[in-house]
Amino acid sequence: MRNPDARRAAVPHPAAESSSPPASPQAEPDRGDSAPHNAENSVGRRPGEMSPADEAAAKERAKKVGPALEKLRRQGRISPKDVQPVLLSLGFRATDMRVQDPWSKWNVDHAEKVPGTAYGIWVGKTACISGTVRADRVWTEVTGPYPETACIAPPVAH
């Protein structure tokens, strides 16, 4: 026989309830001043994990990328057609890289042309060397791949 008091004990007393509605099972924890669902919306901007061997190999190879691209930048040669041959000359295979115009930061349809180059290079199966070449600087980093854009950092979401 069921205990009739067991059900009553499971229901909280009205005085014990807070004035705020219960959280949705999909709700994210409060993150201060960030927008609701910010973490969910920016999941595509988080790189994947790298194996230790691939990470070490990518860091070693990246040591040559930054200086080579900086030399190119100082010459004023920052377009994808200038950058790709330099990366190929460093021993990267064309099939392992993507070289393109950079994403427009705020133009949602990315129709706005941004001077420079964005690049991403696979190293092993889990690591990437990626970055940009712009008139004012060269940026190079080692990360895991991004879910939707592989080795090129994705554009800003929402």
Salt bridges, closest charged atoms under 4 A:
ASP5 OD1 - ARG8 NH1 2.86
GLU28 OE1 - ARG31 NE 3.82
GLU40 OE1 - HIS37 ND1 3.21
GLU55 OE2 - LYS59 NZ 3.22
GLU60 OE1 - LYS63 NZ 3.16
GLU70 OE2 - ARG73 NH2 2.62
ASP82 OD1 - ARG77 NE 3.80
ASP82 OD1 - LYS81 NZ 3.78
ASP96 OD2 - ARG93 NE 3.00
ASP101 OD2 - LYS113 NZ 3.16
